[in-house]
Amino acid sequence: MLVVEDDAAINKVVCSYLEKRGAACTAAFSGTEGLLRLEGGDFDLLITDLMLPGAAGEDVVAAAVAARLPVIVLSARATVADRVDLLQLGADDYLVKPFDLEELDARIEAVLRRYDAHAGGEERAEHAVLRYGSWVLDPAARTFVAAGASVYLTPTEFAMVEALMAEPARVHTKRNLSTAAAGSEVALEDKAVATHIGNIRAKLRTAQVQDLIETVWGVGFKLQDLS
């Protein structure tokens, strides 16, 4: 794992804790160093602060997302707008400082589990191809096609679309979709779920295909009735 944090004490504590848990950690202390490490290294996960010397933390996140590397952000920024911006940038999860190391470890496990599934690390052969309207989702191949257009989804987005397509008539609460995405009760916040759904909708608009997701205000989301 790559840990980008300019506070040497926090960086050391995080790396020491994760190494005791069996992870191999590489420390970087600026955004510029983080980018260089990303270019020259092979990592399973990026953990990064945002307020960094040198290159901005957002640039480090963007580089990791472009390389399809999972990202967890550690930040003192605690407003809803800040968190939404992070998720829209492509971060998989975030923790607000000060944070608990055990919670960080749990969130790392949840994020890596989603990426392992996306890469085919889990056996998904028993999952049939899902079809709804013009949408086709193949859990085994990890592909999503809408009206003939291939739409790339992150592991979190893929899990949410899969849950919606598996039970299209059901109104899925944000907790349902959070659990489907995380694979555990290490839940995403309601606002984070809504942001991921917004990202899916944006990708469908970009691909110029129909958005079948319907918002059920005060409850959650379902797929539109096609009858």
N, C-alpha and C positions, 0 to 999 in steps of 0.2 A: 504494500500500500504506500501511496505517496501522501505525506502529511505536509501541507504548506501552511505555515503559521509563523509569523514574525516574532511572537512572544516566545522566547526560548524556553521559559519555564513550562508553558502550556504544551509546546511542541514535545518537550522531553517527557512530560507526564503522559500524554496521549500515546506516544511511541512506546514507552516503557510498559504501559498497561496492555496495549495490544500485542506486544511481543511476548508478554507473559501468557497471553491467550493463544499463542501459536502463530501470530502473524509476522511477516517480515515487513519492516517499515523503513522507508527512506524519508529523511527530513529535509525540508527546504524552508528557507527563512525569508523569502521575498517572492513577489509574483514573477519576476524575471527568472529567478532560479527555478521556480516551479515549472515554467514553460520549458526551460532547458532540460529539466529532468524528464518531463513528459515526452520530449522529442527523442531523448536517448535511452529511455527506460521501457520496461515491460511491466505494467502494474495491473492489479485487479480492481483497484478502487482509488479514487482521489478524495481526500479529506482536506478541505481548504477554508481558510478565513477569507473575507472579502477585502478588508481594509489592510492592504499590504504595501510595503515599499516596492518601488520598481513598477512592473506591470500590474494592472488592476486585477483584483481577484476575479472579477467578471470575465476578464480575458482568459484566465486560467481555466475557469469553468467552461467557457466556450470551446477552448482547445480540447478539453477532455470529452465534451459532448460530441465534437466533430470526430473524435477517435472512438466514439461509442464506448467510452469508459464511464462506469457509474460514478456519481458524484454525491457526496454529502458535504454540505456547507456548515461551518461553525461561524456564527456571527453574533455580534452585539446588537445588530439591527433587529428590532423586535416587532415592528409594526406589521399589520396585515399587508399593506402595500409592498413592503420590503420582501415579505415571504412570497407573495404572488409573483413579484418580479423574478425571484430566484427560480421558481418552478417554470415560469415562462422561458427563462433562459436555458432550461434543460436540466437543472439539478434534480436529483431523485429524491432528496430529503434534506432537511436542515435541522440544526439544533441551535437554540439561542443561548448565548453565554450569560451566566455560568451554566454549565451542563453537567449531567451525571455520566460518569464513564461507563457504568453498566447500561444505561440507556443508549449511549453511543454504540456500544458493542451489539446490543439487540438490533438497533437500526441498521448497522453494517450487515449483520446476518440476514435481515429481511431483504435489503437491497441486493445482496449477492445471490440470494435464493431466486429472486426474480430474474436476474441476469443469467444465472445458470439454466433456468428453465427456457429462457429465450434463446440461449445458445444450443439447446438440445441436450442439456445435462441431465434432465429428468425424462423418464420414459413417459411419452404422451400418446403412444400408439392407440390406446383405448379410446381416445377422444376423437369422435367423428368430425368430419368437416361440417362447419356450421354455415347455413345459408338463410338469409332473410332479405327479401326484396332483391336489390341489386348487390347486396353485400355477400361476400364469401370469405370466411375465416378458416384457415387450416391450422389447428393447434400443433400438429406434428411438424409441419414445415415452417411454422411461425410466420405465415404470410396472411395479409389482409388485402383483399381486392374489392373495390367498390365501383360498380358500373364499368368493369373492365380495366379500371385504373389501379395500379399497385400503390398502396399508401403505407409508408413506413411508420410504424408505431413503436414507441419505446416499450420496454417490458411492462411498465406500469400501465400505460395506455392499452397495450394489447390485452392484459388481464382484465381490464375494465370492459373493453368491447366484447371479450369472450363471455364474461358474466352476463352482459346485456343480451347477447345473441342466444345464449343457452336458455334463457327464460325471457323472451321478448315481451310477453304480456305482463310480467311482474313489475311492480314499482320497486326499484332497488334503492334502498336508503343509502345515504353516504357512508354509513357504517358498513353496509353490505359490500359496497364497492371498495372501500378501504381494506376490508379483510380479504377480498378476492385479490387485490393488488399486492398486499403485503404477505399474504399466506399465513398470517398470524394476527393476534390482537395488538401487535405493535402498530397502532393505527395511524393513518394519515389524518390530519385535521380536516374538518369539513370544508374549509376554504381551499385546502390543497386538492381535495377530490374535485371540487368545482373547477379549479384551475386546470387540472388534467383533462377534464371533460371539455373545457374551453379549448385546450390545445388540440384535442381530437377534432373538434368542429372546425378549427382553423385549418387543419390539414385537409379536411374534406373540401372546404371552400377553395383552397389552393389547387386541389386536384379537379375542381369544378364538378364534383359529384354530390349526390343528394345526402343531406344530413338527416338521418332517421332518428336521432336522439331527441327525445321529448323531455322537457323539464317539468316535473310535478312539484309545484311550488310548496315549500315547507316540508317536503318528504324526501325527494330524490330524483331519480331519472328512470326512464323506460324507453323502449323503442316504439315508434309510432305504429298505430293500428293500420295495417295495409288492406284490410277488408273493405 
